[in-house]
C-alpha cells in the first residue's frame, strides 16, 4: 500500500483522514487517486499517525511519484552537474549540492515555532503580482485579521516586509527625530536594542533599568518622567523574550500618557500568546513578528499605529531617515482605496500570514490565550517536579516563554545538544549575562500542544537522569497530567455553574 492508502487504512475512511488533518475531503481523495501524499505533509503525517507512517516514507514515495525535472540541463549531463568543459564550472561550488530537506524538529525555543500544515500549504500556492486585484483584496482581509489579533480599529495596521527588528526600527525611525528625548525601559536584551535605535535616530535616551527577569517598574518610569518633563516617547518591551518576564503594558502606557508622551510597545513574543489590547490600553505604536505566537514563517512584522502617531509623523519637518521605512510612503502602498508601488511585497509569505491569522480567528483569540496558559501550567508542573526552578517570579511569568534555571554543575549547552541530537527537540539558551545559566522553553502558536509538553518533559528528564541528576523518570509527566486533569475539572465545574 502507498502512504495515502495506509492513511485510509489507519483512520478507516477518507473522511476521517480529512478530519484528522483538518483538510477538505477532496484533498485526501486526490492523494488516494494519485497514489502518494505530497512531501510537504511528511512531518505532519508522522506526527498524526504517531510514527506508524514515517516522514521518510512520505518523502521517498513523493519523490518517486513526482520527481523534479529540470528541462534546461543537457541530456548528457548528470542531474544538476554540468560537464567539466562548461566554462562556468570554475565558479560552481566545490561541494555537490542537492535539494535541501530539513529534518523534522520539535521547536520549543524562543522562535521560530512549528508551522501548521494549512499555513505551509497556503505558502506554496502560485505566486501572483503584488498589485493584482485578488492580492489587493487579500491584503485588506489581512489587515482586518491583524486588527482582530491586536484588538484595535487603527486603520494603519499592516505587516511590514521584514522581521520583528524591522518593526522595531520602523517605529523609532518614524517617531523619533534628532534631539527628541526618549525614555527606554530596559530589563533584557530587547530593551537594549530599543536603546540602540534611539541613539541611531539621533534621539537623547533616558534609561529606566530593571534587573533581568523582573518586569518594568512603573514607579521608576513615573520618577524618570517627572525628572524629564520634555520626554516625547516612552518605549518598553511587553514580553521580554530573553527572560520570559511580562510587564504591565496598560499601566506603563497610562503613566506615559499622563506626562504627554507617546508609547512604543514591543509585542514580538506577546501577540496572540497573552492578552494584547491596543485600543483598550490606548497604545500608540506597537510591533510584533510573524514567527512567534502567530506561528507563521519568519520575515514579517505586523505593526499598528494610532491616528495620533500618524499625525505626529506627518507634522515632522525633517525627512524620515530611511526611504524604505518612511511611513508617509508606505501609507500609499497599504491604502485601502488606491495603491502606489513602493516595494515588491513577499506575496507568498503574506498568504501564509493570512492563513495563520485565520486559524487564530477560527480558534478564537481568548481561546488562543487560554491554550497558551493551559500548557504553560502543565509544563511548569512537570519541570518543577524535576526540581527545576523558574527564573521569573510567578506573577510576571510569560506562559509562552518559560525561563528555567540550569541546575548547578550541569552543562546547559550539552543538555541542549543532546535534546536536539537524540530527540529532535530544540530549546533556547540564555542570552547576554544569562548565557549558560538558563534554558528558554517556548510554548508558542502551533508548538503549544500537549504532545510537545509531554515530549519535552520526557526527553529532558531522560537527559538529566543520564547526566546524574536525581530525576525519577515519569514523575514530570505524571505532574503534567495531574495539572491537565485539575484544569479540566475546573473547566467542567465552571461550565456546570454557567449552565
N, C-alpha and C positions, 0 to 999 in steps of 0.2 A: 504493500500500500504506500502511496505517496503521502506527504505530510498533510495535505488537505483532507484526504480520506481518513487519515489517522485521527485528525481533529474531530471529524464527524463520528468516528468510532468511539472516541473518548466521551464526547458530550451527548451522543445519541442521535441528534438531528442537526441539520444546517441552522435551523432557527436557534437552537441552544448555543451553537458556536457563535453565531452573531450576537447573541445576548451576552455571552462571556467576554467578548472583545468589544462590546458597545459599538457594533457596526450594523449597517443595513444588511439584510439577508442576501441582497443581490451581490454584495461583495464576496460573501462566503460562497455563494453559488458559482461565481466566476472563478474562485480559487479551485473548486472541485472540477469545474469544466476544463480549465487549462492544465490541471494536474500538478500545480505547485502553489506554494504560499510565497508572496514576494519577500525578498531578502530583508527589507526594512522592518518586517514584522518578526524577525528571528528572535530577538530578545524577549519580546512580549509573549511569543508562543511558549518559549521555555519557562517563563515566569507563570503564566496562566495554567500551564499543564503540569506545573511543579516538577519540571525536568523530564517528564515522560517523552516529550519531543524536544531534542536539544536544538539550540540555536545553530550549531554547526550543521545539523541535518537540513535545516531550512535553507541556510545559505548555500550549501553544496548543491541541493536539489534545484534551487532557483538559478544558480549559475549554469547548470547543465541545460535546464529548460529554456532559459532566456539569456544566452551568452552575450557579452559585449562584442559588438562588431565595429571595427574601425575601417571605414571604406578607403581612407586615404593612404593606407600603408601599402608598400609594394608587395606583389604576390610572392616574391621570393624571399621576403624578409620575415624572420621570426616575429611573433607578436610583440609589438612595441619596440623592437630593436632594429634600427636602420642598418644597412650594410656598412662595413668599415670604410668603403670607398666614398661614402657620403661626406662631403667637406664640412658639414655641420656637426659631425660626430665629435670633433675636438672640443665642442662646447657642452657636450652631453655629460650628465653626472657619471662618475666612475661606477657607482653602485647601480645595479639593475633595480629600477623602481617599478613596483606593481600597484594595482589598485589598493587603496587603503581601506581596511575593515577594522574599525576599533573594537576592542574586546568589550564584552558586556560587563558593566560595573554597577555596583550599588553605590550611588552617590549620596553620602551623608556628611559632606563637608560644608564649607561656607558658600558654596556655589561654584560651578553651575549645578543644577539639580537634574534629576532624570526628567525626560520629556514624555508626555502622554503620546501613545501611538497616533491618536487623532491629530495631534499637532505636527508630528513628523510626517504624516500622510499629507496634510494640508501644505506643508512646506515644500513638498515635492511636486506640487501642481505646476502646470505650464506657466512660464513667465509671461507677463503682459506689460504693456507700456505704462509708465508712471502717470501719464495724463489720459490714459484710456478711461472712457466714461464709467466702465464697470469697476475699474480700480478706484476711481474718484468716489463712487458710491460706497465701496468697501471702506475707504478712508473715513467717511462720515460715520459709518457704523462703528468703526474702531474708536473714534473719538467719543461716541456715546457710551461704549462699553468701558472706556477708561474713566469717564465721569462717574459711572456707577461704582467702579472699584475705589476711586478716590473720594466718593460721596461728595460730589461738587456739581455745580451748574456752571462753572467757569467756561466761557466759550473757548478760551485758549488752553485747551487740554489736548495734548497730542504726543506721539512718540518721536523723540529725536533719533536721527540716524547716528548711532554710536553707543558705547557702553555707559554705565552709570556715571563714570568720571566725566563724560561729555555733558551729561545733565547737570552735574555739579558746576562745571566751568561755565556752562550756558547761563546759569542763574547769576553767577558772580560777574561775568563779563558784561552782562546787560544792566545789572542793578547797582554795581559799584563803580563810581567814577573816580579818577585820580584825586586823592586828597580826602575822600569820604572816610569817616571813622566807622569801623565795623567791629562789633563785639563777636568774638568767636568762642563758643563753648567747647572746650577740648577735654574729652575723657576717654580718648582712644586714638587709634590710627587715623580714622577718617575725619575727626575734628582737626587733626593736624593737616590733612590735605585741604580742608576748608581754609585754614590759616594761610597755607601756601598760595591759594587762589587770591586771597585778599591782597597779599604782598605783590603778586604778579600783576594785579589790576591797578596797582598804584595806590591802594587804599591804606589807611592807617589802622592797624589791628589793635584791639584791646582784648586780651586773652583772659577768659574765665576758665580756670583749670580745676579739674577734679581728678581724684585717683582713678586709675584704670580699673574698671569693674564697678564703679559707682555711677549712679545717674547724675545728670547735671543738677547742681544745687540751685534751686530757684532764688534763694536768698543771696547767693553770690552774684547772680545775674542782676538782681534788684540793686545791690550795692554798686556794681560796676556802672549801671545806667545812671544812678544818682551822681556818681563822680564824673560822668561823661555825658552831660545833657545834649551834646551835639551829635550823638550817635545816629547814623542813618539806617543801619541794618544790623539785625541780630541773626546769627547763624548757629545752628546746632544740629546734631545727629539724633534722630528719634530713636533708632535702634542701632547701637554701636556694634557692628559686625565683628570687630576684633575682640570684644569682651563678652558679648551676649547681654549687655545691660540696656534697659529701656528707660528713657527719660519721659517726663510728663510734658508732652508737646503742647497740650491745651494750656496748661498753666504758664509755661515759658512764653508762649505766644501772647497771652494776656498781659504779662509783665512788659514785654517789648512794646506792645501797642499802647500801654499806659504811658510810656515815655516817648511815644511818637515815632517808633522805629518800625521798619518793615522786617519781616522774618523770612529766612531761607531755611527749609527743613529737608534734611536728608532722610528719605524713607526707602532707601535701597533695600533693606532687609525687612522692613516692617510691612510694606504694602501687600495686602491680601493674607498676611500671616497673623496680624494683630490689628485691632481697630485703628484706622486712619480716617478721620472725618474732617476733610478740608473746610467745608462750609461752616459746620458747627463750631469748629475751633478757630475759624477766621484766619486760616493760614494764607499768607500772601504768595509764596513761591515754594514749590515742592518738586522733588525729582526722585525717581526710583530707577530700577533696572529690570530687564526682562528675564534674567536667568535665575532669579531668586524664587520668591513665593509665587510668582506668575508662571513659573515652570515653562519658559519659552527658551528658544535659542538665544545665546548671548549676542549683544550688539545693538540693542535698542534701549532708549532711556525715556520712559513716559514722564512727562512734566505737566504741571498745571500752574497757571498764573491768574491771580485776581485782576479785576479791572483796574484796581489801584496801581498794581505793578505795571500794567500796560501803559497807563497814563504817565507814570513815572519815567518809563523808558522813552516814550515819545517826546517828553519835555527835555531830555538831555540835550545840551548844546554841543557837546563834543561827539565825535563819531565813535561808534562802538568799535573796540579794538580787535575785532575778529569779523571778517566778512562772513564766514560760514555760520557763525553763531549769532549774527545780528538779528535780534527779534523782529525788527522792522521789516527785514527782507523775508523772513520765514512766515510772517503774518499773511503775505500774499500767497504763499505756497499752500498753507493749510486753511485758507479762507473757504468758507462753505459755498460761496456764490461763484467767484471766478478764481482760477488758479494760474499763477505765473510760474514759469520754470525757475527753480532755484538749484536743485541738485538731483541726481538720479537716485531715487529712493530705493532701498533694499526691498524690492517688492515681495519676494518670497518669504523673507523674514517677517514682513508685515502681515502676510497671510497667516503665518504661524502665530503671531501675537493675537490676531483676531480670533483664532480658534482657541487659544489658551484662555483669553478673556471670556469667550463664550462658555467654556467649561465652568469657569467660576460663576458666571451668571446662572447657569443651569443648576449648579450646586447650591447657590445662594451665598451671599457674602458672609452673613452671620454664621452659617453652617461651616463655611471655609475657616473662619476664625476659630470656631469651636473644635474643628478637626485638628488644627494645629495644637490647641491647648490639650485636647484629649490624649494625643500620642506623646506629647511632652510629659504629661503626668505619668504615663506608663513607663516611658524611657527613664525618667528621673527615679521612679521607684526601683527599677532594675539596677541602675547604676549605684544608687545608694545601698542596695542590698549587697553589692560587691565591696562596700566600704569606701567608695569614691565620694568625693565632696565637690560641690559646685563652687565656682569661683565668685559668682554674683549672689548677693543676698536674695532670698526668695521673692520678696515683694518687687524686685526690679528685674527678675529673670525673664528673658525672652523665650516664649515657647518654641520658636523656630530656630534658635541658635543657642545651644547649650554648651557653655564653657565649663570644663571639668578639670580639676587639679590632678596632675600626674602624681601618683604615689612616689614617695621618697625612695630613691635607689633604682627606679625603673627608667630605662632609656625610652623616652616617649617617641623618638624617631623610629626606633626599632619596632615598637608596637605598631605604628602606622604602616611601616613597610611589610610587616607580617600580615596585617589585616588585608592589605592590598594584594599581596602575593598569594596568600593561602585562601582567602575568602572573596577576593574581588571587591572588597569594601573600602571605600575612600572616606576618611575623616580628615578634619583640618588640624593644622598645627597652630601654635601661638605665634603672634607677630610682635616685633619690637621687644620690649622688656619682658614679654610673656613667652618668648621663644624658649622651648624646652620645658616650660612649666605647666602648660595646659594643653588639652585637646579640645577641639571645637566640633561638636556633633550637630549637624544641620538636619532639621526636620522641616523641609520647605517644599511647598507645592506638591507635585506628583511623588516626590520622595517621601512625603509624610504619610506613611502607610503602616499598618500593624505588622505586616510581614518584614518590613525593613527594621522596625523596632526590635522584633524578636531575633532577626539575623544578627543585628548589631550586638545585642546583649550576649547571645550565644558565642559569637566569634570573639568578642573582647574577653569574655570570661575564659574561653579556651586558651587564648594567647597569654593572658595574665597568669593563669594557672601553670602553664608550661614554663613561665619565667620565675616561678617560685612563690607567687603571692598566694595567701591563704583564701583562694576563691573556690567556693563549692559550686561545681558545675550544676546548673539547674535552678539555683536559688534566685538568680536575677530574673530568669524567665518566669518563675513562679510569682515573684513580686510584681512583675509587669502584668501578668494575667490577673492577679488579685486586684490591681489598680483598675484594670479594664472592667472587672466584674462589679466593683464598687460604683464606678461611674455609670454603668448600665443600670444598676439597681436604683441609683438616684434619679436617673432619667425616667425610669418606669414609674417611680413614685410621683415625680413632677407631673408626668402626663396623666396619671390617675387623678391627682388633685385638680388638674385643669379640666378634666372631663365632666 
